């Protein structure tokens, strides 16, 4: 199985080729989401003004939300195999910043898969 970073890179490549999918993500334009994996890796997802997204290793200043999670749980959340609210309340998922926007991002990306 690929890592959540590689998985999100694949998703972004599909989204960036599809104008309808990019349009669905326009609500996130100019925003970035930081992911800090329990395994030690950090990466971020950034949305451009046209709705396209990029996934880059490292950290970004002033993300809309920062998410701490395990690599496997993040993949399960994106695939809809895990419940983000339940994961948050049992402490397997930590979010700082705009919690509602992070939740909206997960639901929008799931719709586009």
N, CA and C atoms as a LAMMPS dump frame, in Angstrom:
ITEM: TIMESTEP
0
ITEM: NUMBER OF ATOMS
339
ITEM: BOX BOUNDS ff ff ff
-5.0000000000000000e+02 5.0000000000000000e+02
-5.0000000000000000e+02 5.0000000000000000e+02
-5.0000000000000000e+02 5.0000000000000000e+02
ITEM: ATOMS id mol type element x y z
1 1 1 N 0.849 -1.198 0
2 1 2 C 0 0 0
3 1 3 C 0.886 1.249 0
4 2 1 N 0.482 2.246 -0.751
5 2 2 C 1.248 3.483 -0.793
6 2 3 C 0.977 4.31 0.468
7 3 1 N 1.834 5.275 0.71
8 3 2 C 1.654 6.156 1.858
9 3 3 C 0.542 7.162 1.562
10 4 1 N 0.063 7.82 2.6
11 4 2 C -0.984 8.83 2.409
12 4 3 C -0.464 9.98 1.544
13 5 1 N 0.829 10.298 1.655
14 5 2 C 1.425 11.347 0.813
15 5 3 C 1.309 10.957 -0.66
16 6 1 N 1.721 9.72 -0.993
17 6 2 C 1.649 9.252 -2.379
18 6 3 C 0.2 9.16 -2.85
19 7 1 N -0.681 8.708 -1.959
20 7 2 C -2.102 8.591 -2.275
21 7 3 C -2.691 9.961 -2.63
22 8 1 N -2.37 10.976 -1.818
23 8 2 C -2.873 12.327 -2.084
24 8 3 C -2.244 12.928 -3.344
25 9 1 N -0.996 12.576 -3.647
26 9 2 C -0.362 13.028 -4.893
27 9 3 C -1.138 12.468 -6.08
28 10 1 N -1.534 11.175 -6.015
29 10 2 C -2.306 10.551 -7.09
30 10 3 C -3.668 11.23 -7.246
31 11 1 N -4.322 11.504 -6.113
32 11 2 C -5.63 12.173 -6.141
33 11 3 C -5.492 13.564 -6.763
34 12 1 N -4.455 14.307 -6.358
35 12 2 C -4.291 15.668 -6.888
36 12 3 C -4.044 15.638 -8.396
37 13 1 N -3.305 14.65 -8.892
38 13 2 C -3.054 14.547 -10.337
39 13 3 C -4.37 14.331 -11.087
40 14 1 N -5.259 13.486 -10.533
41 14 2 C -6.562 13.241 -11.164
42 14 3 C -7.435 14.496 -11.128
43 15 1 N -7.46 15.164 -9.983
44 15 2 C -8.28 16.367 -9.832
45 15 3 C -7.794 17.476 -10.762
46 16 1 N -6.476 17.654 -10.839
47 16 2 C -5.916 18.756 -11.628
48 16 3 C -6.151 18.592 -13.127
49 17 1 N -6.489 17.378 -13.584
50 17 2 C -6.781 17.131 -14.999
51 17 3 C -8.267 17.316 -15.31
52 18 1 N -9.081 17.553 -14.294
53 18 2 C -10.533 17.565 -14.462
54 18 3 C -11.114 18.905 -13.996
55 19 1 N -11.557 19.729 -14.96
56 19 2 C -12.069 21.068 -14.621
57 19 3 C -13.287 21.022 -13.699
58 20 1 N -14.119 20.008 -13.835
59 20 2 C -15.307 19.898 -12.976
60 20 3 C -14.885 19.636 -11.53
61 21 1 N -13.901 18.757 -11.346
62 21 2 C -13.412 18.464 -9.994
63 21 3 C -12.709 19.678 -9.398
64 22 1 N -11.933 20.384 -10.211
65 22 2 C -11.252 21.59 -9.716
66 22 3 C -12.286 22.634 -9.276
67 23 1 N -13.356 22.765 -10.058
68 23 2 C -14.404 23.735 -9.726
69 23 3 C -15.029 23.412 -8.369
70 24 1 N -15.175 22.111 -8.062
71 24 2 C -15.754 21.685 -6.786
72 24 3 C -14.858 22.074 -5.604
73 25 1 N -13.573 22.291 -5.877
74 25 2 C -12.625 22.626 -4.805
75 25 3 C -12.285 24.108 -4.735
76 26 1 N -12.958 24.926 -5.555
77 26 2 C -12.689 26.367 -5.546
78 26 3 C -12.899 27.002 -4.175
79 27 1 N -13.8 26.411 -3.375
80 27 2 C -14.057 26.96 -2.036
81 27 3 C -12.814 26.919 -1.142
82 28 1 N -11.808 26.124 -1.519
83 28 2 C -10.588 26.022 -0.723
84 28 3 C -9.436 26.832 -1.314
85 29 1 N -9.706 27.592 -2.4
86 29 2 C -8.613 28.297 -3.075
87 29 3 C -7.89 29.237 -2.111
88 30 1 N -6.566 29.201 -2.243
89 30 2 C -5.716 30.013 -1.377
90 30 3 C -5.472 29.418 0.001
91 31 1 N -6.052 28.269 0.279
92 31 2 C -5.904 27.639 1.598
93 31 3 C -4.905 26.484 1.524
94 32 1 N -4.31 26.19 2.67
95 32 2 C -3.402 25.053 2.774
96 32 3 C -3.736 24.281 4.048
97 33 1 N -3.509 22.979 3.986
98 33 2 C -3.764 22.088 5.114
99 33 3 C -2.483 21.327 5.415
100 34 1 N -2.026 21.412 6.655
101 34 2 C -0.795 20.739 7.075
102 34 3 C -1.141 19.368 7.638
103 35 1 N -0.394 18.347 7.253
104 35 2 C -0.565 17.002 7.787
105 35 3 C 0.725 16.585 8.472
106 36 1 N 0.591 16.189 9.735
107 36 2 C 1.733 15.692 10.501
108 36 3 C 1.412 14.257 10.884
109 37 1 N 2.127 13.344 10.264
110 37 2 C 1.857 11.931 10.51
111 37 3 C 2.535 11.459 11.787
112 38 1 N 1.87 10.564 12.488
113 38 2 C 2.422 10.002 13.723
114 38 3 C 3.767 9.33 13.457
115 39 1 N 3.978 8.883 12.22
116 39 2 C 5.223 8.214 11.848
117 39 3 C 6.38 9.197 11.632
118 40 1 N 6.099 10.517 11.757
119 40 2 C 7.152 11.517 11.683
120 40 3 C 7.196 12.34 10.407
121 41 1 N 6.489 11.932 9.366
122 41 2 C 6.498 12.661 8.098
123 41 3 C 5.532 13.849 8.165
124 42 1 N 5.9 14.933 7.5
125 42 2 C 5.018 16.102 7.389
126 42 3 C 4.867 16.47 5.927
127 43 1 N 3.647 16.831 5.542
128 43 2 C 3.403 17.339 4.201
129 43 3 C 2.186 18.241 4.254
130 44 1 N 1.969 18.986 3.186
131 44 2 C 0.807 19.868 3.144
132 44 3 C 0.128 19.786 1.785
133 45 1 N -1.146 20.121 1.801
134 45 2 C -1.961 20.194 0.591
135 45 3 C -2.344 21.656 0.428
136 46 1 N -2.063 22.206 -0.745
137 46 2 C -2.325 23.62 -1.001
138 46 3 C -3.246 23.737 -2.206
139 47 1 N -4.224 24.634 -2.122
140 47 2 C -5.176 24.855 -3.213
141 47 3 C -4.911 26.181 -3.884
142 48 1 N -4.856 26.144 -5.202
143 48 2 C -4.613 27.352 -5.991
144 48 3 C -5.95 28.029 -6.299
145 49 1 N -5.884 29.215 -6.889
146 49 2 C -7.097 29.991 -7.18
147 49 3 C -8.007 29.34 -8.212
148 50 1 N -7.479 28.402 -9.015
149 50 2 C -8.307 27.722 -10.015
150 50 3 C -8.892 26.405 -9.488
151 51 1 N -8.636 26.104 -8.196
152 51 2 C -9.152 24.869 -7.61
153 51 3 C -8.177 23.716 -7.689
154 52 1 N -7.099 23.883 -8.437
155 52 2 C -6.11 22.805 -8.505
156 52 3 C -5.404 22.678 -7.159
157 53 1 N -4.845 21.494 -6.926
158 53 2 C -4.195 21.271 -5.646
159 53 3 C -2.796 20.72 -5.841
160 54 1 N -1.936 21.012 -4.873
161 54 2 C -0.591 20.443 -4.893
162 54 3 C -0.334 19.817 -3.526
163 55 1 N 0.502 18.795 -3.522
164 55 2 C 0.865 18.085 -2.299
165 55 3 C 2.378 18.127 -2.217
166 56 1 N 2.892 18.722 -1.146
167 56 2 C 4.337 18.912 -1.014
168 56 3 C 4.815 18.439 0.35
169 57 1 N 6.011 17.874 0.379
170 57 2 C 6.608 17.465 1.659
171 57 3 C 7.068 18.7 2.408
172 58 1 N 7.072 18.601 3.737
173 58 2 C 7.522 19.709 4.562
174 58 3 C 6.368 20.391 5.27
175 59 1 N 6.639 21.619 5.714
176 59 2 C 5.63 22.369 6.452
177 59 3 C 5.389 23.709 5.775
178 60 1 N 4.191 24.236 5.959
179 60 2 C 3.816 25.517 5.366
180 60 3 C 3.405 26.472 6.487
181 61 1 N 3.718 27.738 6.318
182 61 2 C 3.333 28.747 7.306
183 61 3 C 1.84 29.015 7.25
184 62 1 N 1.23 29.167 8.386
185 62 2 C -0.171 29.567 8.525
186 62 3 C -1.173 28.707 7.752
187 63 1 N -1.183 27.391 7.986
188 63 2 C -2.202 26.57 7.32
189 63 3 C -3.588 26.873 7.88
190 64 1 N -4.632 26.641 7.08
191 64 2 C -6.012 26.823 7.554
192 64 3 C -6.3 25.847 8.692
193 65 1 N -5.71 24.65 8.585
194 65 2 C -5.847 23.641 9.632
195 65 3 C -4.62 22.741 9.611
196 66 1 N -4.294 22.224 10.766
197 66 2 C -3.187 21.287 10.891
198 66 3 C -3.753 19.99 11.452
199 67 1 N -3.419 18.881 10.804
200 67 2 C -3.994 17.581 11.149
201 67 3 C -2.879 16.635 11.577
202 68 1 N -3.03 16.033 12.752
203 68 2 C -2.094 15.016 13.227
204 68 3 C -2.832 13.686 13.231
205 69 1 N -2.245 12.685 12.544
206 69 2 C -2.942 11.423 12.335
207 69 3 C -1.924 10.37 11.909
208 70 1 N -2.284 9.097 12.012
209 70 2 C -1.401 8.051 11.489
210 70 3 C -1.574 7.96 9.977
211 71 1 N -0.557 7.463 9.312
212 71 2 C -0.578 7.322 7.861
213 71 3 C -1.76 6.463 7.407
214 72 1 N -1.948 5.316 8.043
215 72 2 C -3.016 4.394 7.626
216 72 3 C -4.407 4.968 7.904
217 73 1 N -4.578 5.679 9.03
218 73 2 C -5.886 6.266 9.328
219 73 3 C -6.226 7.36 8.322
220 74 1 N -5.24 8.144 7.91
221 74 2 C -5.502 9.2 6.928
222 74 3 C -5.999 8.59 5.614
223 75 1 N -5.391 7.511 5.177
224 75 2 C -5.853 6.826 3.962
225 75 3 C -7.287 6.335 4.154
226 76 1 N -7.577 5.737 5.314
227 76 2 C -8.93 5.245 5.594
228 76 3 C -9.951 6.384 5.639
229 77 1 N -9.559 7.54 6.179
230 77 2 C -10.468 8.691 6.232
231 77 3 C -10.802 9.171 4.819
232 78 1 N -9.791 9.254 3.961
233 78 2 C -10.009 9.722 2.595
234 78 3 C -10.88 8.734 1.817
235 79 1 N -10.651 7.454 2.048
236 79 2 C -11.42 6.413 1.355
237 79 3 C -12.815 6.202 1.919
238 80 1 N -13.116 6.853 3.053
239 80 2 C -14.426 6.686 3.675
240 80 3 C -14.542 5.429 4.521
241 81 1 N -13.406 4.79 4.835
242 81 2 C -13.423 3.568 5.641
243 81 3 C -13.364 3.865 7.135
244 82 1 N -13.084 5.12 7.486
245 82 2 C -13.039 5.526 8.893
246 82 3 C -13.861 6.801 9.054
247 83 1 N -14.467 6.959 10.203
248 83 2 C -15.301 8.119 10.5
249 83 3 C -14.431 9.213 11.131
250 84 1 N -14.334 10.382 10.479
251 84 2 C -13.475 11.443 11.029
252 84 3 C -13.931 11.949 12.394
253 85 1 N -15.229 12.048 12.616
254 85 2 C -15.733 12.549 13.907
255 85 3 C -15.388 11.561 15.023
256 86 1 N -15.661 10.295 14.78
257 86 2 C -15.342 9.264 15.777
258 86 3 C -13.832 9.227 16.044
259 87 1 N -13.037 9.284 14.97
260 87 2 C -11.571 9.259 15.117
261 87 3 C -11.084 10.452 15.93
262 88 1 N -11.712 11.608 15.736
263 88 2 C -11.355 12.81 16.481
264 88 3 C -11.673 12.628 17.965
265 89 1 N -12.883 12.124 18.262
266 89 2 C -13.301 12.012 19.658
267 89 3 C -12.569 10.929 20.441
268 90 1 N -12.053 9.907 19.745
269 90 2 C -11.279 8.888 20.478
270 90 3 C -9.783 9.214 20.476
271 91 1 N -9.421 10.37 19.917
272 91 2 C -8.053 10.855 20.006
273 91 3 C -7.092 10.342 18.941
274 92 1 N -7.595 9.636 17.936
275 92 2 C -6.704 9.128 16.879
276 92 3 C -6.447 10.177 15.802
277 93 1 N -7.247 11.237 15.824
278 93 2 C -7.144 12.323 14.855
279 93 3 C -7.166 13.627 15.636
280 94 1 N -6.133 14.448 15.433
281 94 2 C -6.084 15.742 16.114
282 94 3 C -6.074 16.833 15.046
283 95 1 N -6.903 17.849 15.259
284 95 2 C -6.989 18.958 14.303
285 95 3 C -6.879 20.267 15.063
286 96 1 N -6.006 21.141 14.585
287 96 2 C -5.955 22.495 15.14
288 96 3 C -6.224 23.449 13.981
289 97 1 N -6.751 24.602 14.305
290 97 2 C -7.131 25.547 13.258
291 97 3 C -8.609 25.392 12.941
292 98 1 N -8.964 25.526 11.683
293 98 2 C -10.358 25.517 11.251
294 98 3 C -10.873 24.083 11.091
295 99 1 N -11.423 23.554 12.165
296 99 2 C -11.914 22.173 12.199
297 99 3 C -13.015 21.947 11.164
298 100 1 N -13.943 22.88 11.033
299 100 2 C -15.056 22.719 10.092
300 100 3 C -14.549 22.692 8.637
301 101 1 N -13.573 23.527 8.335
302 101 2 C -13.024 23.553 6.983
303 101 3 C -12.296 22.244 6.675
304 102 1 N -11.569 21.705 7.655
305 102 2 C -10.873 20.424 7.469
306 102 3 C -11.881 19.304 7.228
307 103 1 N -12.977 19.317 7.967
308 103 2 C -14.02 18.301 7.808
309 103 3 C -14.669 18.428 6.419
310 104 1 N -14.898 19.663 5.992
311 104 2 C -15.488 19.915 4.678
312 104 3 C -14.557 19.41 3.567
313 105 1 N -13.242 19.618 3.759
314 105 2 C -12.259 19.156 2.774
315 105 3 C -12.332 17.636 2.6
316 106 1 N -12.366 16.905 3.699
317 106 2 C -12.434 15.442 3.629
318 106 3 C -13.68 15 2.881
319 107 1 N -14.83 15.623 3.193
320 107 2 C -16.075 15.196 2.528
321 107 3 C -16.055 15.552 1.047
322 108 1 N -15.489 16.693 0.67
323 108 2 C -15.42 17.082 -0.751
324 108 3 C -14.504 16.154 -1.533
325 109 1 N -13.337 15.847 -0.971
326 109 2 C -12.387 14.969 -1.665
327 109 3 C -12.985 13.569 -1.826
328 110 1 N -13.682 13.078 -0.801
329 110 2 C -14.325 11.755 -0.892
330 110 3 C -15.324 11.705 -2.052
331 111 1 N -16.064 12.795 -2.259
332 111 2 C -17.041 12.857 -3.346
333 111 3 C -16.38 12.771 -4.714
334 112 1 N -15.143 13.256 -4.805
335 112 2 C -14.456 13.337 -6.084
336 112 3 C -13.689 12.076 -6.456
337 113 1 N -13.572 11.141 -5.524
338 113 2 C -12.803 9.913 -5.807
339 113 3 C -13.526 8.993 -6.753
